[in-house]
């Protein structure tokens, strides 16, 4: 242990203002250096001065109750400030993480016409079994799910045979913002000869 560390550990335990702690720190360091200059060994000096806890306790005994109370109040205020900052950061983090939904008409990144057009193009590729083109239009995370096998299996859960496409019956879209990224999420209802299907698509 060095003199600086010894004194720092003492002042950490003294219940007084920062200014007074600095004065005590200078006082103790001055005494240690003066005794070392006179030839005393460092470890003998701190043995005679006492342990960190003993020296700190002696200083605390000499501090007035008023100053101790001010010290405690300041400590409490610091803790409250830290807790408030953590709560604020957590709140901001949760807000940033949670999805936020707005109408497509108010989006700065998408238009309803663009999203509807892209949705119909994707559905057309699915209807024509053009799975390679479907994968080319997809994100890397989605490519593995857009295979001929998985898509045909998904279609069969709705109907064995869709028949010819008839018309787009409805379209509804929203912009979703999450973790700083923007997505257009839409539902589009297509009627076929034998079934009516509601597709949900997401675009980045």
N, C-alpha and C positions, 0 to 999 in steps of 0.2 A: 504493500500500500504506500502511495506517495502522500506527501503533506497536503497537496491540493485535494486529493480524493478523501482523505481523512476529514478535512475541514468541510468539504462539500457534503459529506454524509451527516455531519453534525448540524450544519445550517438547514438541511432539509427537514430536520426534526424540531426546529425551533419555531414556535408559534408567534411570529411577529411579521412586521411589514418587510417588503423586499429591500427597502433602503437599510433597515436595521440589520437584516441578514447580511447585507454586503459589508456593513461596518464591522460586524462580528467576524465575518470571514477574513477581512483584512487584519483585524486584531489578532486572531489565532495564527494566521500565516506569518505575521510579523514576529510573534513570539517564538514560533518554531524555527524560523530562519535565524533569529538572533541567538538562540541557544545552540543551533548548529554551528554558527560562526564562532562560538566560544568553545567548540570542540566536542559537544555532546552528540551522542549517536541518536539518530532519528527514532529508532524503536524504543530507546530508553526515555526519550522525551514524551512520546505518546503514552508510554506505560505510566509515567508520573502524572501526565495530564488526565488520564482516565479513558475509559472506553467511549465510543461514539455516543452511546445511550446515556452514560453518566454525565458527560460534558453538556450534551443537549438538555438534559434534565436540570442541571444547575442554572443554565441560562433561562429556561422556562420558569423556574422558580422566581427569578428576578423581574419577570415581565408582568406588568399590571394586568388586572382582570379586564380593564377597558380595552387594552391593546389585544389581548387574547380574543375578546369578543369580536373586535373588528376583523381579526385574522380569520375567525371561524365564519363570519358573515361573508367575507370575500371568497373563501373556499367554497361555501355553499353556492354563491352566485356563479363561480367558475364552473361548478358541476352542472348547475342548471343550464348555463350557456352551452356547455358541451352536449348535454342531453338534447337541448332544443336544436342544435346544429345537426345532430345525428338523426333526429326525427324528421327534420326538414329534408335532409339528404335522402332518407329512406322514402319519404313521400314523393320526392322528385323522381327517385328511381322507379317506384311502383307506377307513378303516372306515365313515365317513359316506357315502361314495359307493357302496361295494359293497352289493349287495342282501343283506338278511338275511331268512331264511325261518323262519316258525314255523307251527305247526298252527293251523287255524281255531278249534279248541276252546279255544286259549289266547289268542285275539285279544281285545283290548279295543275293537275297532272293528267287527268283523264277527261274525256267527254263521253256522254251517254251513247252518242252515235258511233264513236270509235269502238267502245267496248262491245256494243251490240253487234257491230260488223265483225269484229274478231271472234266473238262467241259463235256466230253463225258459220264462220269459216272453219273453226275447230270442229263443230258438230258435223259439218259437211264431210270433213276428212274421216270422222268416225263412221258416218253412214256409208262411205265408200270403201271402208276397210283399208284406208291408206295409213297404216300404222307407223311406217317409217317417217312420213311427213309429219305425223302427229308427234312423234318423238323429237323430231328436229325443231318443232315449235315449242317444246316443253323445256322446263328448267331441268338441270342435272338431277335434282332430287326426285323428279316425277318420271323420268325416262324409264326406269325399271318397272314402273307400274303400267305403262302404256304399251304393253306388248299385245300381240294378236290374241294370245291365250287368255290373258286377264280381261281384256276388253270384251271378247266374245262371251266369256263366262258371266261378266257383269250384265251384258245385254240379255242373256237368257234368264236372269233373275227377274227381269221385267216382263219379257215376252219372248216366245220362241221365234216369232217373226213380226217385225215392226211393220213391214209393208212400206209403200212409197211415202215420202214426206209430203205432208199436205200444206201446213202453214205454221208461222210463228204466232202463237196465241197470246203470249204475254212476255214482258221483259221487265226486270227490276234490278237495279244495281246500286251499289254504295262504294264509297272509298273507305278503306280501312288503313289506319296509320298505326304501326307498332314498331317500337325500338328504332324510330327514325326512318323506317322504310314505308313506302306507300304501295297499296295494292287496290285493285278494283275487283270487287266480288259481286257476282251477278247470278241471278236465277232466270232462266229462260225456258218457257214452255213450248214444246214443239209437238204438233199433232201429226201422227202417221195414220196409215190406213187402219191398223189394228190396235193402236195404243197411243196414249198421250204421255209424253215423257217430260219431266222437269229436270233440267241440267243445272248444276251449280259449278261455276267456273271462277277461277281466280287468276288475275293477270298482274305481273309486276311491272 
